Amino acid sequence: MKNINPSSMDALLNGLTGNNSAAQAEDDNKNNQNETPRRGRKKSEVKMERICTIINAELMNKVRAIADKEHIAIKDIFTKGLTLLVNAYEEKHGTIRLRQTKKGDVESVFDL
């Protein structure tokens, strides 16, 4: 039986559940320990969010084929498609106003 690397399992589970604060903290620790600059693209200024959904298998296979043929990331295809849909919706119905998220105060919730 193979040994499972606990940090790899944590990263997998955090990615699946959308709770990446522990994984992010671990990555930050690794980056701080290793002073050599990272290669590749810099982190985007735009906040990204991981999602999980179900999609028609034939459609997904076509998206994969496009991504492979055009050397485009699947996430970029979905981002472009969703952007087009949201823009079309906003043209028809007006700008979508997002709610400001309120952060609760543990002290007031528990009367501490």
Backbone as CSV, one residue per row, in Angstrom:
resi,resn,N_x,N_y,N_z,CA_x,CA_y,CA_z,C_x,C_y,C_z
1,MET,0.838,-1.176,0.000,0.000,0.000,0.000,0.885,1.243,0.000
2,LYS,0.517,2.205,-0.839,1.294,3.433,-0.937,1.009,4.352,0.239
3,ASN,2.042,5.071,0.659,1.854,6.097,1.683,1.340,7.360,1.013
4,ILE,0.378,7.996,1.621,-0.182,9.228,1.085,0.479,10.390,1.790
5,ASN,0.995,11.307,0.994,1.613,12.510,1.524,0.517,13.372,2.149
6,PRO,0.566,13.618,3.455,-0.509,14.377,4.116,-0.723,15.769,3.525
7,SER,0.348,16.460,3.157,0.169,17.802,2.618,-0.499,17.763,1.246
8,SER,-0.207,16.727,0.462,-0.861,16.577,-0.838,-2.341,16.292,-0.654
9,MET,-2.661,15.439,0.306,-4.064,15.116,0.574,-4.806,16.349,1.077
10,ASP,-4.163,17.136,1.949,-4.782,18.372,2.432,-5.047,19.331,1.277
11,ALA,-4.069,19.460,0.384,-4.232,20.363,-0.757,-5.373,19.896,-1.646
12,LEU,-5.485,18.595,-1.874,-6.566,18.050,-2.685,-7.913,18.330,-2.047
13,LEU,-8.047,18.007,-0.773,-9.327,18.207,-0.088,-9.686,19.681,0.008
14,ASN,-8.697,20.536,0.253,-8.960,21.971,0.318,-9.398,22.494,-1.039
15,GLY,-8.804,21.987,-2.104,-9.209,22.397,-3.444,-10.618,21.952,-3.761
16,LEU,-10.983,20.758,-3.332,-12.322,20.243,-3.602,-13.383,20.972,-2.810
17,THR,-13.052,21.385,-1.598,-14.046,22.032,-0.753,-14.035,23.552,-0.895
18,GLY,-13.060,24.092,-1.605,-12.995,25.536,-1.779,-12.352,26.246,-0.607
19,ASN,-11.888,25.490,0.385,-11.228,26.091,1.550,-9.736,26.021,1.310
20,ASN,-9.184,27.067,0.729,-7.772,27.021,0.380,-6.899,27.849,1.305
21,SER,-7.432,28.276,2.446,-6.626,29.108,3.343,-5.446,28.327,3.907
22,ALA,-5.657,27.060,4.254,-4.555,26.246,4.783,-3.530,25.977,3.691
23,ALA,-4.010,25.669,2.498,-3.096,25.410,1.388,-2.340,26.682,1.029
24,GLN,-3.024,27.822,1.063,-2.381,29.099,0.754,-1.313,29.416,1.789
25,ALA,-1.611,29.172,3.057,-0.634,29.426,4.114,0.602,28.550,3.928
26,GLU,0.381,27.290,3.552,1.503,26.383,3.326,2.333,26.855,2.138
27,ASP,1.663,27.287,1.056,2.378,27.810,-0.105,3.172,29.054,0.256
28,ASP,2.561,29.938,1.060,3.259,31.148,1.480,4.499,30.818,2.289
29,ASN,4.397,29.816,3.187,5.557,29.400,3.977,6.658,28.874,3.077
30,LYS,6.288,28.047,2.086,7.290,27.508,1.167,7.956,28.627,0.385
31,ASN,7.154,29.606,-0.080,7.711,30.721,-0.850,8.626,31.582,0.008
32,ASN,8.282,31.785,1.274,9.123,32.593,2.153,10.433,31.888,2.463
33,GLN,10.399,30.562,2.555,11.612,29.807,2.842,12.534,29.779,1.634
34,ASN,11.960,29.756,0.472,12.739,29.661,-0.757,12.854,31.051,-1.364
35,GLU,14.012,31.669,-1.256,14.188,33.053,-1.679,14.348,33.198,-3.190
36,THR,14.512,32.105,-3.928,14.649,32.239,-5.370,13.302,32.619,-5.960
37,PRO,13.285,33.534,-6.931,12.012,33.977,-7.507,11.334,32.840,-8.269
38,ARG,10.013,32.852,-8.238,9.234,31.852,-8.956,9.283,32.156,-10.441
39,ARG,9.301,31.093,-11.225,9.239,31.273,-12.666,7.791,31.222,-13.105
40,GLY,7.523,31.706,-14.287,6.168,31.662,-14.813,5.451,32.977,-14.602
41,ARG,4.136,32.915,-14.773,3.327,34.121,-14.653,3.192,34.557,-13.206
42,LYS,3.063,35.859,-13.024,2.812,36.401,-11.690,1.354,36.157,-11.352
43,LYS,1.064,36.122,-10.076,-0.314,35.961,-9.648,-1.144,37.124,-10.170
44,SER,-2.319,36.801,-10.631,-3.217,37.804,-11.181,-3.732,38.715,-10.072
45,GLU,-3.976,39.950,-10.438,-4.564,40.892,-9.497,-6.048,40.590,-9.290
46,VAL,-6.659,39.868,-10.241,-8.072,39.539,-10.161,-8.248,38.344,-9.238
47,LYS,-9.183,38.448,-8.301,-9.437,37.345,-7.384,-10.112,36.214,-8.156
48,MET,-9.590,35.036,-8.019,-10.129,33.867,-8.705,-10.835,32.978,-7.695
49,GLU,-11.811,32.221,-8.160,-12.540,31.309,-7.298,-12.664,29.967,-7.999
50,ARG,-12.450,28.910,-7.259,-12.560,27.555,-7.788,-14.013,27.111,-7.662
51,ILE,-14.544,26.494,-8.741,-15.915,25.992,-8.708,-15.947,24.537,-9.144
52,CYS,-17.031,23.889,-8.834,-17.261,22.526,-9.288,-18.670,22.483,-9.849
53,THR,-18.842,21.887,-11.020,-20.157,21.821,-11.638,-20.281,20.542,-12.459
54,ILE,-21.452,20.308,-12.967,-21.713,19.168,-13.837,-22.072,19.724,-15.205
55,ILE,-21.512,19.131,-16.250,-21.728,19.613,-17.606,-21.920,18.420,-18.535
56,ASN,-22.649,18.633,-19.605,-22.871,17.604,-20.611,-21.523,17.078,-21.100
57,ALA,-21.371,15.755,-21.125,-20.083,15.134,-21.462,-19.627,15.485,-22.880
58,GLU,-20.552,15.497,-23.831,-20.182,15.815,-25.216,-19.695,17.259,-25.321
59,LEU,-20.385,18.162,-24.643,-19.968,19.564,-24.646,-18.590,19.715,-24.013
60,MET,-18.353,19.031,-22.891,-17.058,19.127,-22.221,-15.947,18.571,-23.107
61,ASN,-16.231,17.484,-23.811,-15.225,16.925,-24.724,-14.886,17.916,-25.836
62,LYS,-15.893,18.657,-26.307,-15.638,19.671,-27.329,-14.792,20.810,-26.766
63,VAL,-15.076,21.215,-25.530,-14.276,22.266,-24.890,-12.833,21.803,-24.749
64,ARG,-12.649,20.556,-24.324,-11.280,20.012,-24.204,-10.573,20.003,-25.561
65,ALA,-11.298,19.625,-26.614,-10.710,19.588,-27.958,-10.283,20.990,-28.397
66,ILE,-11.131,21.981,-28.142,-10.786,23.368,-28.489,-9.557,23.813,-27.705
67,ALA,-9.558,23.531,-26.413,-8.428,23.923,-25.566,-7.132,23.293,-26.057
68,ASP,-7.200,22.023,-26.419,-6.015,21.313,-26.896,-5.552,21.863,-28.243
69,LYS,-6.488,22.038,-29.147,-6.154,22.506,-30.496,-5.585,23.919,-30.485
70,GLU,-6.167,24.790,-29.672,-5.788,26.204,-29.660,-4.775,26.549,-28.577
71,HIS,-4.390,25.556,-27.766,-3.431,25.774,-26.667,-3.939,26.850,-25.714
72,ILE,-5.190,26.669,-25.294,-5.847,27.596,-24.380,-6.253,26.812,-23.135
73,ALA,-6.145,27.417,-21.977,-6.582,26.770,-20.739,-8.110,26.670,-20.734
74,ILE,-8.623,25.554,-20.257,-10.069,25.350,-20.179,-10.707,26.445,-19.329
75,LYS,-10.049,26.842,-18.251,-10.608,27.895,-17.394,-10.775,29.196,-18.166
76,ASP,-9.891,29.470,-19.101,-9.999,30.691,-19.901,-11.184,30.622,-20.867
77,ILE,-11.459,29.433,-21.390,-12.620,29.256,-22.273,-13.900,29.493,-21.490
78,PHE,-14.000,28.890,-20.297,-15.190,29.074,-19.478,-15.336,30.536,-19.033
79,THR,-14.230,31.167,-18.658,-14.279,32.561,-18.239,-14.794,33.440,-19.377
80,LYS,-14.293,33.213,-20.586,-14.732,34.003,-21.739,-16.219,33.765,-22.009
81,GLY,-16.645,32.503,-21.992,-18.048,32.190,-22.238,-18.976,32.806,-21.207
82,LEU,-18.618,32.692,-19.940,-19.445,33.281,-18.882,-19.455,34.803,-18.957
83,THR,-18.328,35.396,-19.330,-18.264,36.849,-19.492,-19.217,37.303,-20.598
84,LEU,-19.227,36.584,-21.723,-20.137,36.926,-22.818,-21.595,36.820,-22.379
85,LEU,-21.921,35.762,-21.620,-23.296,35.579,-21.149,-23.718,36.672,-20.173
86,VAL,-22.847,36.991,-19.230,-23.167,38.029,-18.250,-23.307,39.387,-18.943
87,ASN,-22.417,39.687,-19.890,-22.510,40.956,-20.615,-23.817,41.057,-21.398
88,ALA,-24.233,39.964,-22.051,-25.498,39.955,-22.790,-26.673,40.153,-21.837
89,TYR,-26.628,39.526,-20.677,-27.684,39.684,-19.677,-27.767,41.136,-19.212
90,GLU,-26.598,41.719,-18.945,-26.574,43.099,-18.461,-27.054,44.084,-19.531
91,GLU,-26.780,43.800,-20.795,-27.284,44.671,-21.864,-28.810,44.654,-21.897
92,LYS,-29.391,43.490,-21.641,-30.844,43.339,-21.691,-31.521,43.820,-20.411
93,HIS,-30.922,43.553,-19.248,-31.576,43.803,-17.957,-30.925,44.893,-17.108
94,GLY,-29.819,45.437,-17.551,-29.115,46.449,-16.765,-27.985,45.832,-15.951
95,THR,-27.140,46.686,-15.434,-25.962,46.256,-14.674,-26.373,45.473,-13.427
96,ILE,-25.690,44.397,-13.195,-25.940,43.578,-12.015,-25.229,44.229,-10.836
97,ARG,-25.986,44.480,-9.783,-25.399,45.058,-8.577,-25.083,43.924,-7.611
98,LEU,-23.848,43.857,-7.188,-23.420,42.816,-6.263,-23.614,43.282,-4.839
99,ARG,-24.022,42.367,-3.993,-24.168,42.682,-2.569,-22.798,42.755,-1.924
100,GLN,-22.649,43.693,-1.033,-21.421,43.782,-0.253,-21.489,42.712,0.826
101,THR,-20.449,41.926,0.932,-20.441,40.897,1.958,-20.143,41.541,3.308
102,LYS,-20.907,41.123,4.305,-20.688,41.617,5.661,-19.951,40.535,6.438
103,LYS,-18.948,40.943,7.129,-18.208,40.013,7.975,-18.763,40.108,9.381
104,GLY,-19.165,38.952,9.907,-19.732,38.923,11.247,-18.690,39.162,12.320
105,ASP,-19.173,39.535,13.475,-18.303,39.778,14.624,-18.592,38.712,15.671
106,VAL,-17.638,37.849,15.929,-17.828,36.734,16.857,-18.187,37.233,18.258
107,GLU,-17.655,38.366,18.639,-17.931,38.918,19.965,-19.426,39.220,20.129
108,SER,-20.021,39.836,19.118,-21.440,40.193,19.219,-22.342,38.979,19.038
109,VAL,-21.925,37.991,18.275,-22.748,36.797,18.059,-22.904,36.019,19.355
110,PHE,-21.835,35.892,20.098,-21.853,35.105,21.321,-21.919,35.951,22.594
111,ASP,-22.162,37.231,22.455,-22.238,38.148,23.585,-21.034,38.001,24.520
112,LEU,-19.859,38.021,23.949,-18.631,37.862,24.743,-18.040,39.194,25.125
